[in-house]
Amino acid sequence: MGIVEILGVAASLSLLAGWRLYLTILATGVAMRFGWLPLPEHLAALQVLANPWVLGVAAVGTIAEFLADKIAWVDSAWDTVHSIIRPLGGALLALALVDSSDPAWQVIAFLLGGGGALLSHGAKATTRAVVNVSPEPVSNAVVSTGEDVATGGLIALAIAFPPLAIVIAVLLAIGAVMVVVALRRLLRNIQTTLKKALGDEPPLDA
């Protein structure tokens, strides 16, 4: 893989780690173990993700996250706990994919990877906060299942077609920003509506 492809895969995996950290690690490790994700020589250290113990822990985390993410409010508690873990995991994934002999690129990858994971995590957590307010009992599970399918599919695309990874990363970043902005506006509107309904709106100056 060339530098653009490597950066694209790193960015894609970092952003996806903000949604599903353990699934991203598990899928990447499995791809490396079976040779689906060929690595340049300087990235040989990343083969640690293919270690059976790492795969086992990632699999347990994936199952736990899959179950927790289907239950209203439990998913928000899970997101809160992972507010630091996901960005850090995304940063480390990006860091591992760049040439260790170039400190400048390592710093850039670490910052962008952590920032990307934090961005997608913020979009996910905000979405769940809105969905949990919904009275429908199935909406949470539907959204969570959609995230599972999207994450798995995008990981497979980024690994199978590295040239597409940079496009996937850009689209994920734009989508996350749009979701965060839209949901923040929605939450503000809901808050304003509730204040008016409860009579908490401050009186207008004469």
TORSEZA-164573 format. One record per residue (C-alpha): x, y, z; residue in three letters. Coordinates in steps of 0.5 Angstrom, whole numbers. Layout:
BEGIN
<rec><x>X</x><y>Y</y><z>Z</z><residuo>ALA</residuo></rec>
...
***
This chain:
BEGIN
<rec><x>0</x><y>0</y><z>0</z><residuo>MET</residuo></rec>
<rec><x>2</x><y>7</y><z>-2</z><residuo>GLY</residuo></rec>
<rec><x>2</x><y>13</y><z>3</z><residuo>ILE</residuo></rec>
<rec><x>-4</x><y>15</y><z>1</z><residuo>VAL</residuo></rec>
<rec><x>-8</x><y>9</y><z>2</z><residuo>GLU</residuo></rec>
<rec><x>-4</x><y>7</y><z>9</z><residuo>ILE</residuo></rec>
<rec><x>-7</x><y>14</y><z>11</z><residuo>LEU</residuo></rec>
<rec><x>-14</x><y>13</y><z>8</z><residuo>GLY</residuo></rec>
<rec><x>-14</x><y>6</y><z>12</z><residuo>VAL</residuo></rec>
<rec><x>-12</x><y>9</y><z>18</z><residuo>ALA</residuo></rec>
<rec><x>-17</x><y>15</y><z>18</z><residuo>ALA</residuo></rec>
<rec><x>-23</x><y>10</y><z>16</z><residuo>SER</residuo></rec>
<rec><x>-21</x><y>5</y><z>22</z><residuo>LEU</residuo></rec>
<rec><x>-20</x><y>11</y><z>27</z><residuo>SER</residuo></rec>
<rec><x>-27</x><y>14</y><z>25</z><residuo>LEU</residuo></rec>
<rec><x>-30</x><y>7</y><z>25</z><residuo>LEU</residuo></rec>
<rec><x>-27</x><y>6</y><z>32</z><residuo>ALA</residuo></rec>
<rec><x>-31</x><y>12</y><z>35</z><residuo>GLY</residuo></rec>
<rec><x>-37</x><y>8</y><z>33</z><residuo>TRP</residuo></rec>
<rec><x>-35</x><y>1</y><z>35</z><residuo>ARG</residuo></rec>
<rec><x>-28</x><y>0</y><z>37</z><residuo>LEU</residuo></rec>
<rec><x>-28</x><y>-7</y><z>39</z><residuo>TYR</residuo></rec>
<rec><x>-31</x><y>-9</y><z>32</z><residuo>LEU</residuo></rec>
<rec><x>-26</x><y>-5</y><z>29</z><residuo>THR</residuo></rec>
<rec><x>-20</x><y>-8</y><z>32</z><residuo>ILE</residuo></rec>
<rec><x>-23</x><y>-15</y><z>32</z><residuo>LEU</residuo></rec>
<rec><x>-24</x><y>-14</y><z>24</z><residuo>ALA</residuo></rec>
<rec><x>-17</x><y>-11</y><z>23</z><residuo>THR</residuo></rec>
<rec><x>-14</x><y>-17</y><z>27</z><residuo>GLY</residuo></rec>
<rec><x>-18</x><y>-22</y><z>23</z><residuo>VAL</residuo></rec>
<rec><x>-16</x><y>-19</y><z>16</z><residuo>ALA</residuo></rec>
<rec><x>-8</x><y>-19</y><z>18</z><residuo>MET</residuo></rec>
<rec><x>-9</x><y>-26</y><z>21</z><residuo>ARG</residuo></rec>
<rec><x>-11</x><y>-29</y><z>14</z><residuo>PHE</residuo></rec>
<rec><x>-7</x><y>-24</y><z>10</z><residuo>GLY</residuo></rec>
<rec><x>-13</x><y>-20</y><z>7</z><residuo>TRP</residuo></rec>
<rec><x>-10</x><y>-14</y><z>9</z><residuo>LEU</residuo></rec>
<rec><x>-2</x><y>-14</y><z>7</z><residuo>PRO</residuo></rec>
<rec><x>2</x><y>-9</y><z>11</z><residuo>LEU</residuo></rec>
<rec><x>9</x><y>-6</y><z>9</z><residuo>PRO</residuo></rec>
<rec><x>15</x><y>-8</y><z>12</z><residuo>GLU</residuo></rec>
<rec><x>15</x><y>-2</y><z>17</z><residuo>HIS</residuo></rec>
<rec><x>8</x><y>-4</y><z>19</z><residuo>LEU</residuo></rec>
<rec><x>10</x><y>-11</y><z>22</z><residuo>ALA</residuo></rec>
<rec><x>9</x><y>-9</y><z>29</z><residuo>ALA</residuo></rec>
<rec><x>2</x><y>-8</y><z>28</z><residuo>LEU</residuo></rec>
<rec><x>1</x><y>-16</y><z>27</z><residuo>GLN</residuo></rec>
<rec><x>0</x><y>-16</y><z>34</z><residuo>VAL</residuo></rec>
<rec><x>-7</x><y>-15</y><z>33</z><residuo>LEU</residuo></rec>
<rec><x>-7</x><y>-22</y><z>30</z><residuo>ALA</residuo></rec>
<rec><x>-5</x><y>-25</y><z>36</z><residuo>ASN</residuo></rec>
<rec><x>-10</x><y>-30</y><z>39</z><residuo>PRO</residuo></rec>
<rec><x>-10</x><y>-26</y><z>46</z><residuo>TRP</residuo></rec>
<rec><x>-12</x><y>-20</y><z>43</z><residuo>VAL</residuo></rec>
<rec><x>-17</x><y>-23</y><z>38</z><residuo>LEU</residuo></rec>
<rec><x>-20</x><y>-26</y><z>44</z><residuo>GLY</residuo></rec>
<rec><x>-21</x><y>-20</y><z>48</z><residuo>VAL</residuo></rec>
<rec><x>-23</x><y>-16</y><z>42</z><residuo>ALA</residuo></rec>
<rec><x>-29</x><y>-21</y><z>41</z><residuo>ALA</residuo></rec>
<rec><x>-31</x><y>-21</y><z>48</z><residuo>VAL</residuo></rec>
<rec><x>-31</x><y>-13</y><z>48</z><residuo>GLY</residuo></rec>
<rec><x>-35</x><y>-14</y><z>41</z><residuo>THR</residuo></rec>
<rec><x>-40</x><y>-18</y><z>44</z><residuo>ILE</residuo></rec>
<rec><x>-41</x><y>-14</y><z>50</z><residuo>ALA</residuo></rec>
<rec><x>-42</x><y>-7</y><z>46</z><residuo>GLU</residuo></rec>
<rec><x>-46</x><y>-11</y><z>41</z><residuo>PHE</residuo></rec>
<rec><x>-51</x><y>-13</y><z>47</z><residuo>LEU</residuo></rec>
<rec><x>-50</x><y>-6</y><z>51</z><residuo>ALA</residuo></rec>
<rec><x>-52</x><y>-2</y><z>45</z><residuo>ASP</residuo></rec>
<rec><x>-59</x><y>-5</y><z>44</z><residuo>LYS</residuo></rec>
<rec><x>-61</x><y>-3</y><z>51</z><residuo>ILE</residuo></rec>
<rec><x>-64</x><y>4</y><z>52</z><residuo>ALA</residuo></rec>
<rec><x>-60</x><y>8</y><z>57</z><residuo>TRP</residuo></rec>
<rec><x>-55</x><y>3</y><z>58</z><residuo>VAL</residuo></rec>
<rec><x>-52</x><y>5</y><z>51</z><residuo>ASP</residuo></rec>
<rec><x>-51</x><y>12</y><z>53</z><residuo>SER</residuo></rec>
<rec><x>-48</x><y>10</y><z>60</z><residuo>ALA</residuo></rec>
<rec><x>-43</x><y>5</y><z>55</z><residuo>TRP</residuo></rec>
<rec><x>-42</x><y>11</y><z>51</z><residuo>ASP</residuo></rec>
<rec><x>-40</x><y>15</y><z>57</z><residuo>THR</residuo></rec>
<rec><x>-35</x><y>10</y><z>59</z><residuo>VAL</residuo></rec>
<rec><x>-32</x><y>10</y><z>53</z><residuo>HIS</residuo></rec>
<rec><x>-31</x><y>17</y><z>52</z><residuo>SER</residuo></rec>
<rec><x>-24</x><y>17</y><z>53</z><residuo>ILE</residuo></rec>
<rec><x>-23</x><y>10</y><z>51</z><residuo>ILE</residuo></rec>
<rec><x>-25</x><y>10</y><z>44</z><residuo>ARG</residuo></rec>
<rec><x>-21</x><y>17</y><z>42</z><residuo>PRO</residuo></rec>
<rec><x>-15</x><y>13</y><z>45</z><residuo>LEU</residuo></rec>
<rec><x>-16</x><y>7</y><z>41</z><residuo>GLY</residuo></rec>
<rec><x>-17</x><y>11</y><z>35</z><residuo>GLY</residuo></rec>
<rec><x>-11</x><y>15</y><z>36</z><residuo>ALA</residuo></rec>
<rec><x>-7</x><y>8</y><z>37</z><residuo>LEU</residuo></rec>
<rec><x>-10</x><y>5</y><z>31</z><residuo>LEU</residuo></rec>
<rec><x>-8</x><y>11</y><z>26</z><residuo>ALA</residuo></rec>
<rec><x>-1</x><y>11</y><z>30</z><residuo>LEU</residuo></rec>
<rec><x>1</x><y>4</y><z>29</z><residuo>ALA</residuo></rec>
<rec><x>-1</x><y>5</y><z>21</z><residuo>LEU</residuo></rec>
<rec><x>4</x><y>10</y><z>20</z><residuo>VAL</residuo></rec>
<rec><x>12</x><y>9</y><z>19</z><residuo>ASP</residuo></rec>
<rec><x>15</x><y>9</y><z>26</z><residuo>SER</residuo></rec>
<rec><x>21</x><y>12</y><z>23</z><residuo>SER</residuo></rec>
<rec><x>18</x><y>19</y><z>22</z><residuo>ASP</residuo></rec>
<rec><x>16</x><y>22</y><z>28</z><residuo>PRO</residuo></rec>
<rec><x>12</x><y>28</y><z>25</z><residuo>ALA</residuo></rec>
<rec><x>8</x><y>23</y><z>21</z><residuo>TRP</residuo></rec>
<rec><x>7</x><y>19</y><z>28</z><residuo>GLN</residuo></rec>
<rec><x>5</x><y>26</y><z>31</z><residuo>VAL</residuo></rec>
<rec><x>0</x><y>28</y><z>26</z><residuo>ILE</residuo></rec>
<rec><x>-3</x><y>21</y><z>25</z><residuo>ALA</residuo></rec>
<rec><x>-4</x><y>20</y><z>33</z><residuo>PHE</residuo></rec>
<rec><x>-8</x><y>27</y><z>33</z><residuo>LEU</residuo></rec>
<rec><x>-12</x><y>26</y><z>27</z><residuo>LEU</residuo></rec>
<rec><x>-14</x><y>19</y><z>29</z><residuo>GLY</residuo></rec>
<rec><x>-16</x><y>21</y><z>36</z><residuo>GLY</residuo></rec>
<rec><x>-19</x><y>27</y><z>33</z><residuo>GLY</residuo></rec>
<rec><x>-23</x><y>23</y><z>28</z><residuo>GLY</residuo></rec>
<rec><x>-25</x><y>18</y><z>33</z><residuo>ALA</residuo></rec>
<rec><x>-27</x><y>23</y><z>38</z><residuo>LEU</residuo></rec>
<rec><x>-32</x><y>26</y><z>32</z><residuo>LEU</residuo></rec>
<rec><x>-35</x><y>20</y><z>30</z><residuo>SER</residuo></rec>
<rec><x>-36</x><y>18</y><z>38</z><residuo>HIS</residuo></rec>
<rec><x>-39</x><y>25</y><z>39</z><residuo>GLY</residuo></rec>
<rec><x>-44</x><y>24</y><z>33</z><residuo>ALA</residuo></rec>
<rec><x>-46</x><y>17</y><z>36</z><residuo>LYS</residuo></rec>
<rec><x>-47</x><y>19</y><z>43</z><residuo>ALA</residuo></rec>
<rec><x>-51</x><y>25</y><z>41</z><residuo>THR</residuo></rec>
<rec><x>-55</x><y>20</y><z>36</z><residuo>THR</residuo></rec>
<rec><x>-57</x><y>16</y><z>42</z><residuo>ARG</residuo></rec>
<rec><x>-58</x><y>21</y><z>47</z><residuo>ALA</residuo></rec>
<rec><x>-64</x><y>23</y><z>42</z><residuo>VAL</residuo></rec>
<rec><x>-66</x><y>16</y><z>40</z><residuo>VAL</residuo></rec>
<rec><x>-67</x><y>14</y><z>48</z><residuo>ASN</residuo></rec>
<rec><x>-72</x><y>20</y><z>49</z><residuo>VAL</residuo></rec>
<rec><x>-76</x><y>16</y><z>44</z><residuo>SER</residuo></rec>
<rec><x>-82</x><y>13</y><z>47</z><residuo>PRO</residuo></rec>
<rec><x>-81</x><y>7</y><z>42</z><residuo>GLU</residuo></rec>
<rec><x>-78</x><y>1</y><z>45</z><residuo>PRO</residuo></rec>
<rec><x>-75</x><y>-2</y><z>38</z><residuo>VAL</residuo></rec>
<rec><x>-72</x><y>5</y><z>36</z><residuo>SER</residuo></rec>
<rec><x>-66</x><y>4</y><z>40</z><residuo>ASN</residuo></rec>
<rec><x>-64</x><y>-3</y><z>37</z><residuo>ALA</residuo></rec>
<rec><x>-66</x><y>-1</y><z>30</z><residuo>VAL</residuo></rec>
<rec><x>-61</x><y>4</y><z>30</z><residuo>VAL</residuo></rec>
<rec><x>-56</x><y>0</y><z>34</z><residuo>SER</residuo></rec>
<rec><x>-56</x><y>-6</y><z>28</z><residuo>THR</residuo></rec>
<rec><x>-56</x><y>0</y><z>23</z><residuo>GLY</residuo></rec>
<rec><x>-49</x><y>2</y><z>26</z><residuo>GLU</residuo></rec>
<rec><x>-47</x><y>-5</y><z>27</z><residuo>ASP</residuo></rec>
<rec><x>-48</x><y>-7</y><z>19</z><residuo>VAL</residuo></rec>
<rec><x>-45</x><y>0</y><z>17</z><residuo>ALA</residuo></rec>
<rec><x>-39</x><y>-1</y><z>21</z><residuo>THR</residuo></rec>
<rec><x>-38</x><y>-8</y><z>19</z><residuo>GLY</residuo></rec>
<rec><x>-39</x><y>-6</y><z>11</z><residuo>GLY</residuo></rec>
<rec><x>-34</x><y>0</y><z>11</z><residuo>LEU</residuo></rec>
<rec><x>-29</x><y>-4</y><z>15</z><residuo>ILE</residuo></rec>
<rec><x>-29</x><y>-9</y><z>10</z><residuo>ALA</residuo></rec>
<rec><x>-29</x><y>-4</y><z>4</z><residuo>LEU</residuo></rec>
<rec><x>-23</x><y>0</y><z>7</z><residuo>ALA</residuo></rec>
<rec><x>-19</x><y>-7</y><z>8</z><residuo>ILE</residuo></rec>
<rec><x>-21</x><y>-10</y><z>1</z><residuo>ALA</residuo></rec>
<rec><x>-20</x><y>-4</y><z>-3</z><residuo>PHE</residuo></rec>
<rec><x>-15</x><y>1</y><z>0</z><residuo>PRO</residuo></rec>
<rec><x>-16</x><y>6</y><z>-5</z><residuo>PRO</residuo></rec>
<rec><x>-23</x><y>7</y><z>-3</z><residuo>LEU</residuo></rec>
<rec><x>-21</x><y>8</y><z>4</z><residuo>ALA</residuo></rec>
<rec><x>-19</x><y>16</y><z>4</z><residuo>ILE</residuo></rec>
<rec><x>-26</x><y>17</y><z>0</z><residuo>VAL</residuo></rec>
<rec><x>-30</x><y>13</y><z>6</z><residuo>ILE</residuo></rec>
<rec><x>-26</x><y>17</y><z>11</z><residuo>ALA</residuo></rec>
<rec><x>-28</x><y>24</y><z>8</z><residuo>VAL</residuo></rec>
<rec><x>-35</x><y>22</y><z>8</z><residuo>LEU</residuo></rec>
<rec><x>-35</x><y>19</y><z>15</z><residuo>LEU</residuo></rec>
<rec><x>-32</x><y>25</y><z>17</z><residuo>ALA</residuo></rec>
<rec><x>-37</x><y>30</y><z>14</z><residuo>ILE</residuo></rec>
<rec><x>-43</x><y>25</y><z>16</z><residuo>GLY</residuo></rec>
<rec><x>-41</x><y>26</y><z>23</z><residuo>ALA</residuo></rec>
<rec><x>-40</x><y>33</y><z>23</z><residuo>VAL</residuo></rec>
<rec><x>-47</x><y>34</y><z>20</z><residuo>MET</residuo></rec>
<rec><x>-50</x><y>29</y><z>25</z><residuo>VAL</residuo></rec>
<rec><x>-47</x><y>33</y><z>31</z><residuo>VAL</residuo></rec>
<rec><x>-49</x><y>40</y><z>28</z><residuo>VAL</residuo></rec>
<rec><x>-56</x><y>37</y><z>26</z><residuo>ALA</residuo></rec>
<rec><x>-57</x><y>34</y><z>33</z><residuo>LEU</residuo></rec>
<rec><x>-55</x><y>40</y><z>37</z><residuo>ARG</residuo></rec>
<rec><x>-60</x><y>44</y><z>34</z><residuo>ARG</residuo></rec>
<rec><x>-65</x><y>39</y><z>35</z><residuo>LEU</residuo></rec>
<rec><x>-63</x><y>38</y><z>42</z><residuo>LEU</residuo></rec>
<rec><x>-63</x><y>46</y><z>43</z><residuo>ARG</residuo></rec>
<rec><x>-70</x><y>46</y><z>40</z><residuo>ASN</residuo></rec>
<rec><x>-73</x><y>41</y><z>44</z><residuo>ILE</residuo></rec>
<rec><x>-70</x><y>44</y><z>51</z><residuo>GLN</residuo></rec>
<rec><x>-73</x><y>51</y><z>48</z><residuo>THR</residuo></rec>
<rec><x>-80</x><y>47</y><z>47</z><residuo>THR</residuo></rec>
<rec><x>-80</x><y>44</y><z>54</z><residuo>LEU</residuo></rec>
<rec><x>-78</x><y>51</y><z>57</z><residuo>LYS</residuo></rec>
<rec><x>-84</x><y>54</y><z>54</z><residuo>LYS</residuo></rec>
<rec><x>-89</x><y>48</y><z>56</z><residuo>ALA</residuo></rec>
<rec><x>-87</x><y>49</y><z>63</z><residuo>LEU</residuo></rec>
<rec><x>-87</x><y>56</y><z>63</z><residuo>GLY</residuo></rec>
<rec><x>-80</x><y>57</y><z>65</z><residuo>ASP</residuo></rec>
<rec><x>-78</x><y>62</y><z>59</z><residuo>GLU</residuo></rec>
<rec><x>-76</x><y>68</y><z>62</z><residuo>PRO</residuo></rec>
<rec><x>-81</x><y>74</y><z>60</z><residuo>PRO</residuo></rec>
<rec><x>-79</x><y>79</y><z>55</z><residuo>LEU</residuo></rec>
<rec><x>-77</x><y>86</y><z>56</z><residuo>ASP</residuo></rec>
<rec><x>-82</x><y>91</y><z>55</z><residuo>ALA</residuo></rec>
***
